[in-house]
Amino acid sequence: MPFAQFAKLSDEDVYSLVAYMNTLPAVKNALPRTELQFPVSILARFEPAPVFAPARPPNPNDRVRYGEFLAGVAGCMECHSELKNGKPLPGREFAGGHEFAIGPFVARSANLTPDDDSGIGKWSEERFVRKFRDYGSLAYESAPRTVQENFTVMPWFGFSQMKEDDLRAIYAYLRTLKPVYNPVVLHPQLATRSN
């Protein structure tokens, strides 16, 4: 559960989520008591930290601050940064390289900094938005079969449903980051096989 990211939600966002979940039909599903394994059993004692002040989102007209807010809630930095002890490596935030291995598939996250050679520095705002929108019509029945070449853990479909202004705000925020040169091999097993 991404407690740290969801703690950044505004009160209005949380109320909206609760209102939506209350529209879903109730499902009885008896689950066994949760038993956390070490080290999660220790970490869970400190998460989530209580929030005592009302949280308000930044003004959407301030695209950079609003984009920072959205990127924080979405957990962009946590997935698009190499981690050590669960924290992004200092100076490498958003520079990609976090490895995800699920079953036989492996993928690494892309560099989101505005570096011209290894990040999104040469990407236009339109290209950034289109990258998400291209997944908008994807459905389980029509999705291509997952193979190493297209494996991703990026929740493209969910993010493709975001308002275009929100995607543009995230792009505006990412453009303010310090460029970090970090060429990432997105599908490392493919690189190994071709050598």
PyRosetta script that sets phi, psi and omega in degrees:
from pyrosetta import init, pose_from_sequence

init()
pose = pose_from_sequence("MPFAQFAKLSDEDVYSLVAYMNTLPAVKNALPRTELQFPVSILARFEPAPVFAPARPPNPNDRVRYGEFLAGVAGCMECHSELKNGKPLPGREFAGGHEFAIGPFVARSANLTPDDDSGIGKWSEERFVRKFRDYGSLAYESAPRTVQENFTVMPWFGFSQMKEDDLRAIYAYLRTLKPVYNPVVLHPQLATRSN")
pose.set_psi(1, 121.6)
pose.set_omega(1, -177.4)
pose.set_phi(2, -79.3)
pose.set_psi(2, 70.4)
pose.set_omega(2, -177.0)
pose.set_phi(3, -55.5)
pose.set_psi(3, -46.1)
pose.set_omega(3, -174.8)
pose.set_phi(4, -61.5)
pose.set_psi(4, -39.1)
pose.set_omega(4, -179.5)
pose.set_phi(5, -73.5)
pose.set_psi(5, -45.0)
pose.set_omega(5, -177.1)
pose.set_phi(6, -69.3)
pose.set_psi(6, -23.0)
pose.set_omega(6, 176.1)
pose.set_phi(7, -65.2)
pose.set_psi(7, -17.9)
pose.set_omega(7, 179.2)
pose.set_phi(8, -83.0)
pose.set_psi(8, -9.1)
pose.set_omega(8, 178.8)
pose.set_phi(9, -61.1)
pose.set_psi(9, 147.0)
pose.set_omega(9, 174.5)
pose.set_phi(10, -76.3)
pose.set_psi(10, 160.6)
pose.set_omega(10, 177.1)
pose.set_phi(11, -57.7)
pose.set_psi(11, -40.6)
pose.set_omega(11, 179.7)
pose.set_phi(12, -61.0)
pose.set_psi(12, -39.8)
pose.set_omega(12, 177.9)
pose.set_phi(13, -62.5)
pose.set_psi(13, -42.7)
pose.set_omega(13, -179.3)
pose.set_phi(14, -65.8)
pose.set_psi(14, -43.4)
pose.set_omega(14, 177.4)
pose.set_phi(15, -60.4)
pose.set_psi(15, -39.4)
pose.set_omega(15, 179.1)
pose.set_phi(16, -64.6)
pose.set_psi(16, -41.3)
pose.set_omega(16, 177.7)
pose.set_phi(17, -62.9)
pose.set_psi(17, -44.0)
pose.set_omega(17, 178.9)
pose.set_phi(18, -63.4)
pose.set_psi(18, -43.3)
pose.set_omega(18, 178.9)
pose.set_phi(19, -60.6)
pose.set_psi(19, -41.9)
pose.set_omega(19, 178.5)
pose.set_phi(20, -64.6)
pose.set_psi(20, -47.7)
pose.set_omega(20, -177.9)
pose.set_phi(21, -62.5)
pose.set_psi(21, -29.6)
pose.set_omega(21, 177.3)
pose.set_phi(22, -70.2)
pose.set_psi(22, -14.4)
pose.set_omega(22, 176.8)
pose.set_phi(23, -85.5)
pose.set_psi(23, -12.5)
pose.set_omega(23, -178.4)
pose.set_phi(24, -78.9)
pose.set_psi(24, 146.0)
pose.set_omega(24, 178.3)
pose.set_phi(25, -66.9)
pose.set_psi(25, 143.2)
pose.set_omega(25, 179.1)
pose.set_phi(26, -68.6)
pose.set_psi(26, 143.3)
pose.set_omega(26, 178.3)
pose.set_phi(27, -130.3)
pose.set_psi(27, 124.9)
pose.set_omega(27, 174.8)
pose.set_phi(28, -83.8)
pose.set_psi(28, 123.9)
pose.set_omega(28, -177.9)
pose.set_phi(29, -151.2)
pose.set_psi(29, 91.4)
pose.set_omega(29, -179.4)
pose.set_phi(30, -68.0)
pose.set_psi(30, 125.7)
pose.set_omega(30, -179.4)
pose.set_phi(31, -115.5)
pose.set_psi(31, 148.2)
pose.set_omega(31, 176.5)
pose.set_phi(32, -67.0)
pose.set_psi(32, 158.3)
pose.set_omega(32, 177.8)
pose.set_phi(33, -60.4)
pose.set_psi(33, 136.2)
pose.set_omega(33, -179.4)
pose.set_phi(34, -70.2)
pose.set_psi(34, 130.8)
pose.set_omega(34, 175.0)
pose.set_phi(35, -124.8)
pose.set_psi(35, 113.4)
pose.set_omega(35, -178.1)
pose.set_phi(36, -87.7)
pose.set_psi(36, 137.4)
pose.set_omega(36, 178.9)
pose.set_phi(37, -90.0)
pose.set_psi(37, 154.8)
pose.set_omega(37, 175.1)
pose.set_phi(38, -65.9)
pose.set_psi(38, 137.3)
pose.set_omega(38, 8.0)
pose.set_phi(39, -92.2)
pose.set_psi(39, -1.9)
pose.set_omega(39, -178.1)
pose.set_phi(40, -61.7)
pose.set_psi(40, -34.1)
pose.set_omega(40, 179.7)
pose.set_phi(41, -60.4)
pose.set_psi(41, -33.4)
pose.set_omega(41, 177.6)
pose.set_phi(42, -78.7)
pose.set_psi(42, -46.7)
pose.set_omega(42, -178.0)
pose.set_phi(43, -60.0)
pose.set_psi(43, -35.8)
pose.set_omega(43, -176.6)
pose.set_phi(44, -64.8)
pose.set_psi(44, -20.7)
pose.set_omega(44, 178.4)
pose.set_phi(45, -69.1)
pose.set_psi(45, -20.5)
pose.set_omega(45, -176.6)
pose.set_phi(46, -110.2)
pose.set_psi(46, -0.7)
pose.set_omega(46, 180.0)
pose.set_phi(47, -122.6)
pose.set_psi(47, 144.5)
pose.set_omega(47, -13.4)
pose.set_phi(48, -80.7)
pose.set_psi(48, 154.5)
pose.set_omega(48, 176.4)
pose.set_phi(49, -75.7)
pose.set_psi(49, 139.7)
pose.set_omega(49, -179.7)
pose.set_phi(50, -65.5)
pose.set_psi(50, 145.6)
pose.set_omega(50, 176.5)
pose.set_phi(51, -115.4)
pose.set_psi(51, 125.0)
pose.set_omega(51, -174.1)
pose.set_phi(52, -106.7)
pose.set_psi(52, -17.9)
pose.set_omega(52, -177.5)
pose.set_phi(53, -102.8)
pose.set_psi(53, 147.7)
pose.set_omega(53, 175.2)
pose.set_phi(54, -62.0)
pose.set_psi(54, 141.2)
pose.set_omega(54, -179.6)
pose.set_phi(55, -106.3)
pose.set_psi(55, 129.2)
pose.set_omega(55, 178.1)
pose.set_phi(56, -121.0)
pose.set_psi(56, 140.5)
pose.set_omega(56, 177.6)
pose.set_phi(57, -74.0)
pose.set_psi(57, 154.6)
pose.set_omega(57, 174.0)
pose.set_phi(58, -65.9)
pose.set_psi(58, 162.2)
pose.set_omega(58, 178.1)
pose.set_phi(59, -63.0)
pose.set_psi(59, 124.6)
pose.set_omega(59, 179.0)
pose.set_phi(60, -59.0)
pose.set_psi(60, -20.7)
pose.set_omega(60, 177.6)
pose.set_phi(61, -71.6)
pose.set_psi(61, -21.2)
pose.set_omega(61, 172.9)
pose.set_phi(62, -88.7)
pose.set_psi(62, 83.9)
pose.set_omega(62, -170.0)
pose.set_phi(63, -56.6)
pose.set_psi(63, -39.9)
pose.set_omega(63, -176.9)
pose.set_phi(64, -68.0)
pose.set_psi(64, -49.5)
pose.set_omega(64, 179.6)
pose.set_phi(65, -64.9)
pose.set_psi(65, -40.4)
pose.set_omega(65, 178.9)
pose.set_phi(66, -66.1)
pose.set_psi(66, -39.8)
pose.set_omega(66, 176.3)
pose.set_phi(67, -63.4)
pose.set_psi(67, -38.8)
pose.set_omega(67, 176.2)
pose.set_phi(68, -62.6)
pose.set_psi(68, -42.7)
pose.set_omega(68, 176.8)
pose.set_phi(69, -58.9)
pose.set_psi(69, -49.5)
pose.set_omega(69, -178.7)
pose.set_phi(70, -64.2)
pose.set_psi(70, -42.5)
pose.set_omega(70, 179.0)
pose.set_phi(71, -64.4)
pose.set_psi(71, -33.9)
pose.set_omega(71, 178.2)
pose.set_phi(72, -68.0)
pose.set_psi(72, -45.2)
pose.set_omega(72, 179.3)
pose.set_phi(73, -65.3)
pose.set_psi(73, -38.1)
pose.set_omega(73, -178.2)
pose.set_phi(74, -74.7)
pose.set_psi(74, -14.4)
pose.set_omega(74, 179.9)
pose.set_phi(75, 76.1)
pose.set_psi(75, 27.0)
pose.set_omega(75, -177.8)
pose.set_phi(76, -56.4)
pose.set_psi(76, -45.5)
pose.set_omega(76, -176.3)
pose.set_phi(77, -64.7)
pose.set_psi(77, -40.3)
pose.set_omega(77, -176.2)
pose.set_phi(78, -64.6)
pose.set_psi(78, -37.1)
pose.set_omega(78, 179.4)
pose.set_phi(79, -85.1)
pose.set_psi(79, -30.0)
pose.set_omega(79, -175.6)
pose.set_phi(80, -101.7)
pose.set_psi(80, 34.3)
pose.set_omega(80, 175.8)
pose.set_phi(81, -142.6)
pose.set_psi(81, 142.9)
pose.set_omega(81, 170.6)
pose.set_phi(82, -70.7)
pose.set_psi(82, 137.9)
pose.set_omega(82, -175.5)
pose.set_phi(83, -112.1)
pose.set_psi(83, 148.5)
pose.set_omega(83, 170.3)
pose.set_phi(84, -134.4)
pose.set_psi(84, 123.0)
pose.set_omega(84, -175.8)
pose.set_phi(85, 55.3)
pose.set_psi(85, 36.9)
pose.set_omega(85, 176.3)
pose.set_phi(86, 78.8)
pose.set_psi(86, 4.4)
pose.set_omega(86, -179.1)
pose.set_phi(87, -120.1)
pose.set_psi(87, 143.7)
pose.set_omega(87, 176.6)
pose.set_phi(88, -60.2)
pose.set_psi(88, 140.7)
pose.set_omega(88, 176.6)
pose.set_phi(89, -62.4)
pose.set_psi(89, 129.4)
pose.set_omega(89, -178.7)
pose.set_phi(90, -56.8)
pose.set_psi(90, 134.1)
pose.set_omega(90, -179.9)
pose.set_phi(91, 82.1)
pose.set_psi(91, -3.0)
pose.set_omega(91, -178.7)
pose.set_phi(92, -119.8)
pose.set_psi(92, 14.2)
pose.set_omega(92, 179.3)
pose.set_phi(93, -60.4)
pose.set_psi(93, 135.0)
pose.set_omega(93, 178.3)
pose.set_phi(94, 68.8)
pose.set_psi(94, 5.0)
pose.set_omega(94, -175.8)
pose.set_phi(95, -86.4)
pose.set_psi(95, 6.9)
pose.set_omega(95, 175.4)
pose.set_phi(96, 74.4)
pose.set_psi(96, -176.0)
pose.set_omega(96, 176.1)
pose.set_phi(97, 100.0)
pose.set_psi(97, -5.2)
pose.set_omega(97, 177.2)
pose.set_phi(98, -67.5)
pose.set_psi(98, 127.6)
pose.set_omega(98, -175.4)
pose.set_phi(99, -96.0)
pose.set_psi(99, 134.7)
pose.set_omega(99, 177.5)
pose.set_phi(100, -120.4)
pose.set_psi(100, 123.5)
pose.set_omega(100, 177.7)
pose.set_phi(101, -123.9)
pose.set_psi(101, 120.3)
pose.set_omega(101, 178.1)
pose.set_phi(102, -131.5)
pose.set_psi(102, 115.7)
pose.set_omega(102, -176.5)
pose.set_phi(103, 58.6)
pose.set_psi(103, -131.6)
pose.set_omega(103, -178.7)
pose.set_phi(104, -82.7)
pose.set_psi(104, -2.8)
pose.set_omega(104, -173.0)
pose.set_phi(105, -101.6)
pose.set_psi(105, 144.8)
pose.set_omega(105, 178.6)
pose.set_phi(106, -135.3)
pose.set_psi(106, 137.1)
pose.set_omega(106, 174.3)
pose.set_phi(107, -144.4)
pose.set_psi(107, 152.4)
pose.set_omega(107, 174.4)
pose.set_phi(108, -118.6)
pose.set_psi(108, 148.0)
pose.set_omega(108, -179.1)
pose.set_phi(109, -74.5)
pose.set_psi(109, 150.0)
pose.set_omega(109, -177.3)
pose.set_phi(110, -79.4)
pose.set_psi(110, 157.3)
pose.set_omega(110, 175.5)
pose.set_phi(111, -77.8)
pose.set_psi(111, 118.3)
pose.set_omega(111, -179.9)
pose.set_phi(112, -99.5)
pose.set_psi(112, 3.1)
pose.set_omega(112, 178.7)
pose.set_phi(113, -76.0)
pose.set_psi(113, 160.4)
pose.set_omega(113, -178.2)
pose.set_phi(114, -80.2)
pose.set_psi(114, 34.6)
pose.set_omega(114, 174.3)
pose.set_phi(115, -70.1)
pose.set_psi(115, 130.9)
pose.set_omega(115, -176.7)
pose.set_phi(116, -66.9)
pose.set_psi(116, -31.9)
pose.set_omega(116, -173.6)
pose.set_phi(117, -93.4)
pose.set_psi(117, -32.8)
pose.set_omega(117, -174.4)
pose.set_phi(118, -125.6)
pose.set_psi(118, -4.1)
pose.set_omega(118, -179.0)
pose.set_phi(119, -118.4)
pose.set_psi(119, -146.4)
pose.set_omega(119, -177.6)
pose.set_phi(120, -103.2)
pose.set_psi(120, 21.5)
pose.set_omega(120, -177.0)
pose.set_phi(121, -57.3)
pose.set_psi(121, -33.3)
pose.set_omega(121, -179.0)
pose.set_phi(122, -95.7)
pose.set_psi(122, 2.2)
pose.set_omega(122, 179.9)
pose.set_phi(123, -78.9)
pose.set_psi(123, 134.7)
pose.set_omega(123, 171.7)
pose.set_phi(124, -81.3)
pose.set_psi(124, 163.9)
pose.set_omega(124, 175.9)
pose.set_phi(125, -60.1)
pose.set_psi(125, -39.0)
pose.set_omega(125, 180.0)
pose.set_phi(126, -63.0)
pose.set_psi(126, -41.7)
pose.set_omega(126, 179.7)
pose.set_phi(127, -64.7)
pose.set_psi(127, -40.1)
pose.set_omega(127, 179.0)
pose.set_phi(128, -61.3)
pose.set_psi(128, -49.2)
pose.set_omega(128, -179.7)
pose.set_phi(129, -63.4)
pose.set_psi(129, -44.1)
pose.set_omega(129, -178.9)
pose.set_phi(130, -60.9)
pose.set_psi(130, -35.9)
pose.set_omega(130, 179.3)
pose.set_phi(131, -56.4)
pose.set_psi(131, -39.1)
pose.set_omega(131, 178.5)
pose.set_phi(132, -79.0)
pose.set_psi(132, -44.8)
pose.set_omega(132, -176.4)
pose.set_phi(133, -62.2)
pose.set_psi(133, -29.7)
pose.set_omega(133, -179.5)
pose.set_phi(134, -60.7)
pose.set_psi(134, -20.3)
pose.set_omega(134, 179.8)
pose.set_phi(135, -94.0)
pose.set_psi(135, -1.2)
pose.set_omega(135, -173.5)
pose.set_phi(136, -62.1)
pose.set_psi(136, -30.5)
pose.set_omega(136, -178.2)
pose.set_phi(137, -98.4)
pose.set_psi(137, 5.4)
pose.set_omega(137, -178.9)
pose.set_phi(138, -66.9)
pose.set_psi(138, 134.1)
pose.set_omega(138, 176.0)
pose.set_phi(139, -134.3)
pose.set_psi(139, 158.1)
pose.set_omega(139, -178.0)
pose.set_phi(140, -53.5)
pose.set_psi(140, -42.9)
pose.set_omega(140, -176.6)
pose.set_phi(141, -68.1)
pose.set_psi(141, -31.8)
pose.set_omega(141, -175.4)
pose.set_phi(142, -102.2)
pose.set_psi(142, -2.3)
pose.set_omega(142, -178.1)
pose.set_phi(143, -69.1)
pose.set_psi(143, 142.3)
pose.set_omega(143, 176.6)
pose.set_phi(144, -67.3)
pose.set_psi(144, 153.1)
pose.set_omega(144, 177.9)
pose.set_phi(145, -62.4)
pose.set_psi(145, 137.0)
pose.set_omega(145, -179.4)
pose.set_phi(146, -72.2)
pose.set_psi(146, 126.0)
pose.set_omega(146, 173.5)
pose.set_phi(147, -132.9)
pose.set_psi(147, 169.7)
pose.set_omega(147, -177.5)
pose.set_phi(148, -55.6)
pose.set_psi(148, -37.5)
pose.set_omega(148, -175.9)
pose.set_phi(149, -66.1)
pose.set_psi(149, -26.7)
pose.set_omega(149, -178.2)
pose.set_phi(150, -117.8)
pose.set_psi(150, 6.4)
pose.set_omega(150, -178.3)
pose.set_phi(151, -63.4)
pose.set_psi(151, 133.0)
pose.set_omega(151, 177.3)
pose.set_phi(152, -151.5)
pose.set_psi(152, 151.0)
pose.set_omega(152, 171.6)
pose.set_phi(153, -106.4)
pose.set_psi(153, -0.5)
pose.set_omega(153, 177.9)
pose.set_phi(154, -64.0)
pose.set_psi(154, 126.2)
pose.set_omega(154, -179.3)
pose.set_phi(155, -77.9)
pose.set_psi(155, 66.4)
pose.set_omega(155, -174.3)
pose.set_phi(156, -55.7)
pose.set_psi(156, -45.4)
pose.set_omega(156, -175.1)
pose.set_phi(157, -62.1)
pose.set_psi(157, -47.2)
pose.set_omega(157, 179.6)
pose.set_phi(158, -59.4)
pose.set_psi(158, -46.1)
pose.set_omega(158, -179.2)
pose.set_phi(159, -71.1)
pose.set_psi(159, -23.6)
pose.set_omega(159, 178.3)
pose.set_phi(160, -67.9)
pose.set_psi(160, -18.1)
pose.set_omega(160, -179.4)
pose.set_phi(161, -87.1)
pose.set_psi(161, -3.4)
pose.set_omega(161, 179.2)
pose.set_phi(162, -66.5)
pose.set_psi(162, 155.3)
pose.set_omega(162, 174.4)
pose.set_phi(163, -64.3)
pose.set_psi(163, 143.1)
pose.set_omega(163, -178.9)
pose.set_phi(164, -59.1)
pose.set_psi(164, -38.5)
pose.set_omega(164, 178.3)
pose.set_phi(165, -61.0)
pose.set_psi(165, -34.7)
pose.set_omega(165, 178.7)
pose.set_phi(166, -68.2)
pose.set_psi(166, -41.9)
pose.set_omega(166, 177.3)
pose.set_phi(167, -63.1)
pose.set_psi(167, -39.4)
pose.set_omega(167, 179.0)
pose.set_phi(168, -66.5)
pose.set_psi(168, -34.6)
pose.set_omega(168, 177.3)
pose.set_phi(169, -67.0)
pose.set_psi(169, -41.1)
pose.set_omega(169, 177.4)
pose.set_phi(170, -62.3)
pose.set_psi(170, -43.7)
pose.set_omega(170, 177.1)
pose.set_phi(171, -58.5)
pose.set_psi(171, -45.1)
pose.set_omega(171, -179.8)
pose.set_phi(172, -59.8)
pose.set_psi(172, -40.9)
pose.set_omega(172, 178.2)
pose.set_phi(173, -66.2)
pose.set_psi(173, -47.1)
pose.set_omega(173, -178.5)
pose.set_phi(174, -59.3)
pose.set_psi(174, -32.4)
pose.set_omega(174, 179.2)
pose.set_phi(175, -66.0)
pose.set_psi(175, -19.3)
pose.set_omega(175, -179.4)
pose.set_phi(176, -86.6)
pose.set_psi(176, -9.3)
pose.set_omega(176, -177.8)
pose.set_phi(177, -71.7)
pose.set_psi(177, 156.1)
pose.set_omega(177, 175.3)
pose.set_phi(178, -69.5)
pose.set_psi(178, 127.7)
pose.set_omega(178, 177.5)
pose.set_phi(179, -63.3)
pose.set_psi(179, 134.2)
pose.set_omega(179, 177.5)
pose.set_phi(180, -125.3)
pose.set_psi(180, 121.4)
pose.set_omega(180, 177.1)
pose.set_phi(181, -76.8)
pose.set_psi(181, 112.5)
pose.set_omega(181, 179.9)
pose.set_phi(182, -153.2)
pose.set_psi(182, 83.7)
pose.set_omega(182, 178.8)
pose.set_phi(183, -67.8)
pose.set_psi(183, 119.1)
pose.set_omega(183, -175.7)
pose.set_phi(184, -106.1)
pose.set_psi(184, 130.6)
pose.set_omega(184, 170.8)
pose.set_phi(185, -85.2)
pose.set_psi(185, 106.7)
pose.set_omega(185, -172.7)
pose.set_phi(186, -66.9)
pose.set_psi(186, -30.9)
pose.set_omega(186, 179.7)
pose.set_phi(187, -125.6)
pose.set_psi(187, 82.6)
pose.set_omega(187, -171.6)
pose.set_phi(188, -60.9)
pose.set_psi(188, -32.8)
pose.set_omega(188, 179.4)
pose.set_phi(189, -65.3)
pose.set_psi(189, -33.8)
pose.set_omega(189, 177.9)
pose.set_phi(190, -64.2)
pose.set_psi(190, -42.4)
pose.set_omega(190, 179.6)
pose.set_phi(191, -62.7)
pose.set_psi(191, -39.8)
pose.set_omega(191, -179.5)
pose.set_phi(192, -66.2)
pose.set_psi(192, -42.5)
pose.set_omega(192, -178.1)
pose.set_phi(193, -66.0)
pose.set_psi(193, -33.2)
pose.set_omega(193, -175.7)
pose.set_phi(194, -80.8)
pose.set_psi(194, -11.9)
pose.set_omega(194, 178.7)
pose.set_phi(195, -82.4)
pose.dump_pdb("model.pdb")
